Amino acid sequence: MRPSAVRLLNILVPVKRAVDYSVKIRVNPQQTGVDLNVKHSMNPFDEIGVEEAVRLRERHKDQVKSIKAVTIGPPKAIEILRSALAMGADSSIHVEIPENSPALEPLAVAKTLREIIKRQKEGVDVVILGKQAIDDDLGVTGQMLAGLLGWSQATFASKVEIDHAKKEALVTREIDGGGEEVRCRLPVIITTDLRLNEPRYASLPNIMKAKKKPVEKFTPEDLGIDYTPRLETLKVTEPPKRVGGSKVANVDELVTKLKEAGITVA
Amino acid sequence: MAEEEEVRGEEGAAGGRGRREVGGEDREGEAELVEGRGRQRGRGRHGAAGRRGRRGGGRAGAGLGAAVDEAGEEARQPVCGARIHARPRPARAQKSPSCFPTPQHRLLPRPTMLLRSIHTAVTRSDLAHFASILPPSAILSTLHAPHDLTQYNNDWMGKYRGASTTVLKPKSTDQVSQILKWCNHRRIPVVPQGGNTGLVGGSVPTRDELILSLSNMSKIRSFDPVSGVLVADAGCILQSLTDHVAPHNHVMPIDLGAKGSCQIGGNVATNAGGLRLLRYGSLHGTVLGLEVVLPDGTILDQLSTLRKDNTGTSYSTLQTPSHPVPGYDLKQLFIGAEGTLGVITGVSILTPPAPQASNNVILALPSFKNVLPLYQIVKRQLSEILSAFEYIDRTAYDLAVKHGQGRALSDEEVQGAQCFVLVETSGGRREHDAEKLSDLLENLLSADEPLITNGVMSQSPAQFSSLWALREGVTEAVSKEGKPYKYDISVPLTTFQDVVDNTREHLGSKGLLGDDAVKHVLGYGHVGDGNLHLNVVAAAYTPEIQAALEPYIYEVVASHRGSISAEHGIGAMKTHALRYSKSDVSIALMKKIKDVFDPNGIMNPGKVLE
């Protein structure tokens, strides 16, 4: 009897264009958010996701059929898709939303990804997302997607191993006080944590090749998703400025100052 | 040594004073004499002849004030081991005076050399005077309290160690003025010190000079976001100035690896070059004005033309590039003078607009011979957006990676690479720059005979910093690896690698290569300025290695008509080698100028000029 062909892995890596982590952010004058006229780059956790997908291919070689990067964002977001392609993704999808659209919410993103996965003729076996985006720090998209699809999920991954033959993933998750190993059936949603890997530089030959790799475009209407925000941000303010301390000359002065501040021995 | 004694013996008391009043010609002659002596002068070496010379001078100067002499005497006891190792004395010293080439040269040592013998060290009565100028927290002296002054006395590399007893930390120009006035009167030699990050021993005492630290003068006086003119105290740390102008979309025109510790006053005093010289030019162009305290305490204020009022000093915007300085441009003398002509207390500098888009790539080259043609292509294709072009050889890269200075490239990417080049672009528009860079890289990779084997481009600011860290971190990696001998030389681009290889060969021929002697010989530098940092990393500083390297390296540089100090300055390290790059006429003039500003020779003695 011929062994049934084990299906090759298709990996989907959603990535987000976010304010770069090294930028010193400032609240905008309207106090509705931060000034977005600053440097943007790929969300660091998503970079780790792309790197992990590429490493899976390096480990499993021909068993990984495709690595696809996908982003939902304004026209400029295509830059991060090019970065993902330069790191080793094979093709990409850009769900284009207008410039200056309101910030995306996780449920809408999860629904979009579900729609995209449905449209992948070859199917998707592993979805690797960042555990959270550094602009909103919400950290729920991966989990919502797993819920919508009914797939297994392994979040805050610090180590990923795929057993292709058994169609299982063995993931070590970061938890308070250590790591937890979970074994999941494929298809699986994995969200990356910081210690999973360190993303590589994009090498020049790969950057050149990336220019020729395909970028499939969609609009929200194509997918039938509504991005209207369900949350309203009332106000954004900076934390109160830190007031400097002062040095005291001796214990008596310290006691006086403590008393002045209203701190007394019970 | 013989000549020194007999010459001093001849003069006696009158001669000593007389010489100080003699005009310029003597000093020219002395320049020749001093050079002939080589490196021995003013080195803090306490050989017998040296001491005799000093005492002779002391007697000669008796007319000035015997009290000064006596007070100084005890402090002049030799501090053995003031240097890590003694320099070997060149055999030439034994030549008789008749060997000097031109007849008009006198056989008299320079007055300032003799003046060193009447320099005194700080005493408690001096401390009492300083206490009337400064608060107690600004006076650190081992004369009246136990203090650990190692961080002030020793340089960053641990190669140069001074023996100062006293550190003063003034907060205002006025305090600096009063301090210098007193020191000039008392003939106390002074070492101005900023961040103490220098690499040539210029910022630490050679003996027990007073250390004048500018660290407490750290106020930013003003910044005009329209013109970009920044006026700051000399003790401001470079990084804090960068942070101050950043929100206004400006950058400092200099950038060095030491930016977190070095101070702008020191940068100006050493005419620091750094990573952005290619783009923004040298401090001689970007510094618009200086406030300097002269050795006698006079304040030379070239920052403003308006007088102080009760609310503070206003700074006119007259100091802009479009208003050239009338008369002699005095500030240029202080830029690069390394604290030998006065103490810089305030700096007015032009900050350029910050680039809106920065990018960098590291290119792997199979051979050093490709660097120059690569530079020409890069210059042509990137043109105005090129902001840095740095070279690191394979050894330097491996060391930086070994000591965790930045994320390494993959093995595949560095395979077969003999050296690397880091190219940075800075421009006004990201898309425009990205396109230019992309075209350049494509051309390089698809050329018939590619100059590069591979390379990586940063995809995010984090990677941008990481790639820079591979270059900026070489200095630190080298220090972690062993004891570095650093030679900051300027030689024609085509000869860079030859100089490194020949130095390695030369050391090998002396049997000095090995894990217990010289571990590595490497080169890295600012290709755009023709500026190579040759580093010889040894297990320890030893006289044998020193002797093998000097004057060999200086001779090599001279043979290429290069400079022995492209940007690090002369400091204490290269005073003897100045003649390899500057003519006798130049050096003689410099000494004349020094004597005009600092007749008592109290400013940073033993540095720059011998």
HADDOCK unambig.tbl for C-alpha pairs under 7 A between the chains (distance, minus, plus):
assign (segid A and resid 41 and name CA) (segid B and resid 460 and name CA) 5.96 0.50 0.50
assign (segid A and resid 83 and name CA) (segid B and resid 459 and name CA) 6.45 0.50 0.50
assign (segid A and resid 201 and name CA) (segid B and resid 456 and name CA) 5.94 0.50 0.50
assign (segid A and resid 201 and name CA) (segid B and resid 457 and name CA) 6.65 0.50 0.50
assign (segid A and resid 201 and name CA) (segid B and resid 458 and name CA) 6.42 0.50 0.50
assign (segid A and resid 202 and name CA) (segid B and resid 456 and name CA) 5.50 0.50 0.50
assign (segid A and resid 202 and name CA) (segid B and resid 457 and name CA) 5.85 0.50 0.50
assign (segid A and resid 202 and name CA) (segid B and resid 458 and name CA) 6.95 0.50 0.50
assign (segid A and resid 203 and name CA) (segid B and resid 455 and name CA) 5.64 0.50 0.50
assign (segid A and resid 203 and name CA) (segid B and resid 456 and name CA) 4.16 0.50 0.50
assign (segid A and resid 203 and name CA) (segid B and resid 457 and name CA) 6.42 0.50 0.50
assign (segid A and resid 204 and name CA) (segid B and resid 454 and name CA) 6.34 0.50 0.50
assign (segid A and resid 204 and name CA) (segid B and resid 455 and name CA) 5.28 0.50 0.50
assign (segid A and resid 204 and name CA) (segid B and resid 456 and name CA) 5.26 0.50 0.50
assign (segid A and resid 204 and name CA) (segid B and resid 457 and name CA) 6.61 0.50 0.50
assign (segid A and resid 208 and name CA) (segid B and resid 442 and name CA) 6.86 0.50 0.50
